[in-house]
Amino acid sequence: KEKFEFLLNLLILKIELFLRSTIDRGINDISPGLVQGPVPIGAEVAKLDNATRKMIEEFGLASIGHLRAIINTSLLNAPIPMPLLDISPQAYNIFLTLILNDTKKSNPSYNPYANTNSFLFAAVFASSFLNQYYAGIMPSIVGNDERRLLSGIALYEAGVFGALRAELNARVNLTVPPFNFTVGILTNLTAQLANQLAGCGVKDEGLFVPLQLGAENRTRSNVVPGDVNSLAYARSAREIMRIAYTTGNATRPGGLFPRGLKGAIPRRIRTLKLS
């Protein structure tokens, strides 16, 4: 139950980001009474091309079904308590400031809602949290119904993650306005930051890697990241919190979750000071 509670935080982040950026609606606008909590800070309708907008909307709506299925299977009760989310350009700009190793506010600022190229980074970021947490908890889930549920959601989310990375890969040599570096370079820088904040070695990778890190050491292309055997990377709850908080410390909320994540696992991490 605790692991599903933690998972709900990541699903809610994805849904609220995806739906508010495409149709200016939140979870309760689509499925009233499913969640309860504060409206996210700083959400905007993104300036997306039509094909990307429809894809992001679809993925957001699908995850509402995942929320409902988790409630029905794991004995959690609706309404689900929502964490306070900060999905403002200012919150995402913290990541870019760290990426650029700039102690002052980055100038120009990163705005995920400004264009399709920029938004896809925020979308992949949210999707990667889910994908890696599923991989991390799958072996420990007890109960046939729970394992069947998690497998079904995880397979769907793996498809979402692959589709979003493929969209980024199709733009690998394009710039990310208003900056002068390319999509490909930013994916590599973003992966380096995630690994640094998580403090757990390489579990995130950009769209191109050294040959020795490519699939079977034969390609630099890296649309779907994986380990030496091309298995999906797994992250623990603490690792994800370190990244999402942008603090590198699971006991110090910030970033996308200014008041922290909900549930027993984050509470225990804070109580025991498991940074």
N, C-alpha and C positions, 0 to 999 in steps of 0.2 A: 504493500500500500504506500509506503514512504517513497519508493522509487517512482511510482506513478504520480504521486503528489509533486515531486520535483519535476517530472516530465511536463506536467501541466503548465508550469512557468514558461517553459521553452515553447510549448505549443501556442500559448496565449501571446507571447512576443511575436511569433511568426504571423499568427492570424491578424492581430491588430495592425502590424506593419503592412501586411499584404493588402488587407481590405481597405484600410483608411487611405492608403496611397493610391488605390485604384477606383473605389466607388464611394469613398468618404463615409464608410459605415464601419461599426464595430461589431463585436460578437453578439451583443444583446439586440442590435438592430436586426440581425438575421435570425437569431434563435433566442427570443426573450426569456429571461430567467435562468439561462445556462451559467452565467458568471455574475459576480458582484464585486464592484471595486471602482477605483478612480479611473477617470478617462485618461488615456495616455497624454503625456506632455509633448507638445510640439509636432503632432502628426500633420502632414500636409498631403494633398493630392499631388502625385508626382507627374512630371512631364514625360510621359512614356509614349513610345510608338504603339500603335493599336494592337499589334500582335503580342507584344510584351505585356501590355495592360491586361489583355484577356487571359493570358497564361498565368500571371500573378494573381488575378482575381480568382481563377479556377483553383489554384493551389491553396489560397486562403479559405475559400468556401469548403474545400474538401477536408481541411483540418478541423472545421467545426464538427463534422461528422466524427472525426477521431476523438474530439473532446467528449462527445455524447457517448461514444462506444466505451470510453474509459470509465465514465460515470456508471454506466450500466453493468460493467463487468467487474470493476475493482472495489465496489462497495463505497465509493466516494459519493458524497451527496451534493446535489445542486442546490443553490448556486455555488459555483466554485469561487473561492476568494481569489481575486486578481491582485498581483503585485502592482505597485506603481511603476509604470514604464516611462522612460524618457527616450522618445524616438525623434527628438528634435534634431535639426542640423547641428546645433551646438554640441549635443551629446556625441554624435558621430564624429564631429570634428576633433574630439579628444583623441580618437584613434589615429587620425591623420597627424595630429601634432606629435604623438608618440612615434609614429612611423618615420616622420621627418626629423625626429630627434630635436625638436624645436621647443625650447622652454617657454616661449611666448606663443600666443595664439597664432595659428598658421594664417598666413596672408598670401594668396587668397584662401578663403575657407572652403572646406569640402561640404557640399550640400547633396545628400543622397536623392533628394526630390527634384533636382534641377534638370536631369536628363536621364535617358535610359542607361547609358554606360555607368553613370554614378550610382543609380539605384540598384543595379544588379549586384554591386558589391555588398550593399546592406542586405539584400535578399539572400545571397549566398552565405553570408555570415550567420544569419538566423537559421538557415537550413542546415549548416554544418554543425551547429550545436545539437540539433535534434539527431542528425545522422550519427554523430559520434557517441552521444549518450545512449542511443539504442544499442549500438555495438557494445558498449561497456556493460550494460545491465542485462542483456539477453541471456547469458549463461546462468544468471542467478535467479531468474524469475521462476517461481514455483506455482504449479497449477496449470492444468491443460487449457482452461479457458483464457487465463492470463497470458500464457505463452502464445496461444493462437492469436489473441488480440494484438500483442506486441509484434509478432511476426508480420501480421497483415499491415499494421501501420508502418513498421520499419521498411518493408518492401516498397510501400508507396513513397515514403520519404526519401529512400535511396534513389528512386526515379526522379523525384523533384530535384534533389541535389545534383544528379547527373545532367538533367535538363538545363538547370541554371548555369552550371559550369560550362556546358556546351555553348550556351548563349554568350558567356564571357569569352570563350575560346574563339568564337566567330568574330569577335571584336579585338582580338589579342594585340593587333598592331595599331589600333586606333587610340587617340589620346582621350584622357578623362578630363573634360573641361572643368574648371578653367586652368588646369595644370598642363605642363608640357611633357609629362611622362605617359607611357602607354598603359593600356589595360593589363598587358602581360607583366610589365614591371611592377605595377601596383599589386597584382595578385601575389607576387613573390615577396614584396615588402610586407603585405598584410599577413602572410603566412609566418614570416619571421617574427613579427610582433606577437602573434597569437602563441607561438612556441615559447617566446621569451616570457610573456605574462604567465603562461600556464606552468612553466618551470618543470617540464616533463620530457624534454627532448623533442625530436621532430615528430609531430602528429598532424601538422598542417603543411601543405605544399602549394606553390604557385602553379601556373599553367605551363611553365617550362622548368626543367630541372637538369642538373648535370647528368651526363650519360649514365654514370654509375648508380644514380638513383631512379632512372627510368625503368619501365617494365622490362624485366629480363636484361637490364643493362644495354638495351638496344634502341632506346628512343629518348629524346629530350622532351617530347610532347607529354603532357601530364593533365589531360582533361579531368580524369577521375583519380584523385590521389590514393595511394595505397602503400603498404609496407613492402619489405623485400620480396614477399610473395604476392604482392598486389592485393592483400587483404585490407579491409576497411580499418582505418584507425579508430580506436576507442578512447574516450575521455571519461574521467570520473567527474562526479558532481563538483568537487573542489576545483578541479582544473577548469571546468566551464565557468564557475563563479569568478575565478581569478581573471579570466579574459573578459567576461561580460561586465564586470565591475570596473575594468580598466586599471585596477589598482595592483594587480599581481598578488592580491591577498584576499582569500575567501571570507575573511572576517570583516573586511572594510568595503561596504557597499558603495556603489557609485556607477558612473557610466550609464548603461541602459536600465539598471535597476537601482535607482538612488536610495531606496529604502530596503533593498535586499530582496531575495526571493522568498516565497512563501513555503511553508511545510516543515516537517520534522527534521529533515536532513540539514537544511540551512540553519535551523535553530540549534541543532546539536553542534554543528561546526562553529557557530558563534560562541556557544556556551563553553565548549572545550578549547576554544581559541586555536582551532586547527587551520592555521593560515595556509 
